[in-house]
Amino acid sequence: MTFENYMFPCLSKSLFGLECMGCGFQRSLLFVFQGKFAAAFWMYPAIYPLLILAVLIILTRFFKFKFHQKSINIFSLISIGTIISNYIIKQFIL
């Protein structure tokens, strides 16, 4: 049994033939769970900033630290920048 059989298909890719900004996230997350960290990064480079952001958001629900909102904002901007730059590189350069 492989988990790839249970992944959601990309609607944008199946209808228009263009990858969306989230294409590769599911497979990349699966690579992280399998311990294939380099493959996860190459599949979807924003996986690590997004995971750090998710951990920060969950932690700040229980523990407030000095710069919690600032760190969430920074990792949000890093994630958005990585997602947009990855999309541009995939669509127009590669």
Secondary structure as UniProt FT lines:
FT   HELIX           3..6
FT   HELIX           11..16
FT   TURN            21..24
FT   HELIX           25..34
FT   HELIX           37..43
FT   TURN            45..46
FT   HELIX           47..62
FT   TURN            66..67
FT   HELIX           68..88
FT   HELIX           89..93
//
